[in-house]
Amino acid sequence: MEREDILSMNANPLVRELGKLPEEWQRRDLLDIIERRGITNIRFRYPAGDGRLKELKLPVGNAYQVERLLAEGERVDGSSLFKGMIDQSCADLYVVPIYKTAFLDPFAENALALYCRFYDRSGKPAAITPDNVLARANERFRSKTALELLALGEVEYYLIFDDEKRLFPLKPQAAYQESSPFAKKQEVTDEIMLTTARITGHVKYAHSEVGNISEVRSEQKELDGKQMEQHEVEFLLAPIEDMARYIMISKWVIRNVAMKHGLNATFAPKLDEGDAGSGLHFHLACRKDGKSVMTDAKGKLSAIGKKMIAGLLDLAPSLTAFGNTVPSAYLRLVPGQEAPTRVCWSESSRCALVRVPLGWQNVNNMAMRENPAQEEPFTAVENLQTVEFRVPDGSADVYMLLAGFCVALEKGITGKNSLQAANRLHVVGNIFKDEALLKKLKPLPASCCESAMALEKARRLYEKDGVFPREVIDFAINRLLAHDDETMNDELAKLSNKDRLREARKIMYKFLHAM
């Protein structure tokens, strides 16, 4: 595809207006946009210690003020953004704009938004902030493996709304890729998809998911009697640091679009027994010199791909410390809900911790069979094979999780026994129908407390070469231990079915807006 076509078809309107890809944008380009569009305010956005996107609003005063802002950034209070990690005595941080992330803010009038990186008082990337932890982990991965790491995320969420008419009802657990009128909020999900696409330029698709809760029973007024409908936004493969940003932005967009339409939205890991929880699955792939290394000459998963899986399986228990951060996360990781509970991998099973999805290997131009008038075949220029890590959910600390992937994948790719480990942990079919196999497979942590212990056990791997500062690991462990949920499942098991469901719902709804 020619460069002009790439620019003209880009979802981001600033790409079309400037005639440049985001990676080519300079300060002058943004100043031109501000002047030409009459931008009256600039919004800086950045991730904080609570896993949410934060904002600094900056009015446009004069040309010099705006240019200085774009060149030097602004000052923020790090001790408030990263409570428990940064001491008040050395709290100041700089937030410095990343030009390629600029977008027209869809929820503010005449506003240009930019994503920022954190810098310390010496003018260097701040060691303790999530963006820089991921950057260090990614750089170490590149230096040790000579590979580039790509990722795509599947963001699952529920919309919560009143539906008094109850027309075209759906059966529970039967809403996957449903269309209207059975899927109820198409105008909302369309806006979410298109807004996210315009900002990131990297949305693959959106669709309704399995979950459909027709009437919520809760002591919380914002939930009781409401209907819940599950949806997903999935991204295209992108460099792993960019993907962290896309996930953060997508969650911000989903919540704002929902509020605009008078709805609620949640990424809570679990909302009711027997109903699908909201995962945050990640597909991962590596390439060298711009070419995928995920398959061999026969189109099968390559040795590097298998080593990647071995690394993910090895550190899977400790990765839950970043990917499953609240007690309700461990009510999702149960058999029968397409959620993993054992450390294993498979080509097809959605019960496996790592799955190898279809990747268009050894097939091409299938549409030509259905469209005989098509004469010119399509030539693919990229290999789409990935491996999918299915454990994380909507409570994930995204930057820390993706940094953890870098550590796990490096360990797997450089490990001497990784291929043997991958072969040993490969399964076929439904593992829950084979009790002997199930007993051989290591279980995942069953609570935040167990997750914290797994991270404590593996912390040296994460802290090696200063990739994860000690304070960051301490914070993650203490955040998990604070939930004091070690006996949660045992206590629930002692209750009658009615009482267990009531208490489980309290746990689930407590973390409606966890991250």
HELIX and SHEET records of a PDB file:
HELIX    1   1 ARG A    3  SER A    8  1                                   6    
HELIX    2   2 PRO A   13  LEU A   18  1                                   6    
HELIX    3   3 PRO A   22  GLU A   24  5                                   3    
HELIX    4   4 ARG A   27  ARG A   37  1                                  11    
HELIX    5   5 ALA A   63  GLU A   72  1                                  10    
HELIX    6   6 GLY A   78  LEU A   81  1                                   4    
HELIX    7   7 GLN A   88  CYS A   90  5                                   3    
HELIX    8   8 TYR A   99  THR A  101  5                                   3    
HELIX    9   9 PRO A  130  THR A  145  1                                  16    
HELIX   10  10 GLN A  186  THR A  200  1                                  15    
HELIX   11  11 ILE A  240  LYS A  260  1                                  21    
HELIX   12  12 ALA A  303  GLY A  323  1                                  21    
HELIX   13  13 ALA A  329  ARG A  332  1                                   4    
HELIX   14  14 ALA A  367  GLU A  370  1                                   4    
HELIX   15  15 VAL A  398  THR A  414  1                                  17    
HELIX   16  16 SER A  418  ARG A  424  1                                   7    
HELIX   17  17 ILE A  431  LYS A  433  5                                   3    
HELIX   18  18 GLU A  435  LYS A  440  1                                   6    
HELIX   19  19 CYS A  448  GLU A  463  1                                  16    
HELIX   20  20 LYS A  464  GLY A  466  5                                   3    
HELIX   21  21 ARG A  470  LEU A  481  1                                  12    
HELIX   22  22 MET A  488  ALA A  493  1                                   6    
HELIX   23  23 ASN A  497  LYS A  510  1                                  14    
SHEET    1   A 5 LEU A  53  PRO A  59  0                                        
SHEET    2   A 5 ASN A  41  PRO A  47 -1                                        
SHEET    3   A 5 ALA A 111  TYR A 119  1                                        
SHEET    4   A 5 ASP A  92  PRO A  97 -1                                        
SHEET    5   A 5 GLU A  74  ASP A  77 -1                                        
SHEET    1   B 4 LEU A  53  PRO A  59  0                                        
SHEET    2   B 4 ASN A  41  PRO A  47 -1                                        
SHEET    3   B 4 ALA A 111  TYR A 119  1                                        
SHEET    4   B 4 PHE A 103  LEU A 104 -1                                        
SHEET    1   C 4 VAL A 203  ILE A 213  0                                        
SHEET    2   C 4 GLN A 227  PHE A 235 -1                                        
SHEET    3   C 4 GLU A 148  PHE A 161 -1                                        
SHEET    4   C 4 ALA A 238  PRO A 239 -1                                        
SHEET    1   D 4 VAL A 203  ILE A 213  0                                        
SHEET    2   D 4 GLN A 227  PHE A 235 -1                                        
SHEET    3   D 4 GLU A 148  PHE A 161 -1                                        
SHEET    4   D 4 ASN A 264  THR A 266 -1                                        
SHEET    1   E 5 VAL A 203  ILE A 213  0                                        
SHEET    2   E 5 GLN A 227  PHE A 235 -1                                        
SHEET    3   E 5 GLU A 148  PHE A 161 -1                                        
SHEET    4   E 5 LEU A 280  LYS A 288 -1                                        
SHEET    5   E 5 LYS A 291  SER A 292 -1                                        
SHEET    1   F 7 VAL A 203  ILE A 213  0                                        
SHEET    2   F 7 GLN A 227  PHE A 235 -1                                        
SHEET    3   F 7 GLU A 148  PHE A 161 -1                                        
SHEET    4   F 7 LEU A 280  LYS A 288 -1                                        
SHEET    5   F 7 VAL A 387  PHE A 389 -1                                        
SHEET    6   F 7 VAL A 354  ARG A 355 -1                                        
SHEET    7   F 7 TRP A 345  SER A 346  1                                        
END                                                                             
